[in-house]
Amino acid sequence: MAASPSTQVEVGEFDVRVSNPGRIYFPDLGLTKLDLVNYYLSVGDGIVRALRERPCMLHRFPDGLAGEKVHQKRVPHGAPPWLETVRVTFPRYNRHADELCVTKLADVIWAVQMSTVEFHPWNSRRADTECPDEWRIDLDPMPDCPFDRVRRVAGVAHEVLDELGITGYPKTSGGRGLHVYVRIKPDWGFADVRRAALAFAREVERRAPDDVTTTWWRKDRDPEKLFVDYNQNARDHTIASAYSVRGVAEATVSTPVDWSEIPEVDPREFTIRTVPERFARLGDLHATIDDRAHSLATLLDWADRDEREGLPDPDDPDPDDGGQPA
């Protein structure tokens, strides 16, 4: 049997063997595994910054988008000795997994060699996986919510953050929504970060009641509104990182944007083909995200106030993890 074709990719001081570089990953665009490798090389500083030292779940497509998607938590046996991992636990199943822990670009390219398209990191780092250092604001439009509404709500969220003295870093989701990331002091566990995120979401809802819902159960939400998904801050809930390609036919990318771009932004324009030129021109718009870590004290005061006033904290139906580790 003939050996499968491969190519050697030099990534810093490491060589990564990429097998089947010509395999089509995005059939509608004719983009290959090697195209995906070259994309991640082109945004190397940005993707490493987004993933650095975080447990990371991989969304793999071994046969390209035409095949099955695999949610991979465990790094498989046979990984190169220079690849780093971090152990996380899954209390519901009394199990653990050694997940990828990116510290360098070669780790990312190894994951792509393993058929990874999307990178979904935790919002905590390996120094203490139980204390997040990132608060994630997920502006998640319901099926009939127009993108103009997403833009408007992003403006309200920005207004609230400014009043709190907090710097938020927006990005497209790679789909129909927007995300805003905030560096926080790793002084709180997941439950408190989620409480703070819920308090923020409720404040945004108060200011834009015609546009926003914080109703937890999807069946009870207005399909034309935007859901501020505070539960993305629960333990082991992950979303695609900045610069992650999404596993969709259009090969869109979750792309950092400036607040000034949001009134006109079209997320469909950010793809594996367009983001490399943007990154070369603008650099990483999240480059300063680690410069300052913010306190959640005021938001937790808001959460206490809401609870005193009888606003319940909806139960997270899956607070421990996103399923058994693969």
KABEL-V256218 format. One line per field, one symbol per residue. phi: phi as a letter, one per 40 degrees, with the letter a starting at -180 (. if undefined). A space follows every 10 residues. Layout:
phi->???
This chain:
phi->.ccccabbbc bgcbbbcbcf ccccbbdcbg cbdcccdccc ccbddccccc bdgbdbcbbb bdbgccbccb cbcccccgcc cccbbbcbbb ddbfbaaccd bcbacdcccd ccdcgcbbbb cccbbcdacc bcbbbbbbcb ccdbcccdcd cccdccdccc ccccgbcbbc accgbbbbbb bbcbccbbcc cccccccccc dccccccbcc bbbbcccdcc cccccbcccc ccccdgcbbd cdgccbcbdc fcbcbdbcdc ccdbcbdccc bdcbcdcccc cbgccbcbcc cabcccdccc cccdcccccg cccdcccacc achccc
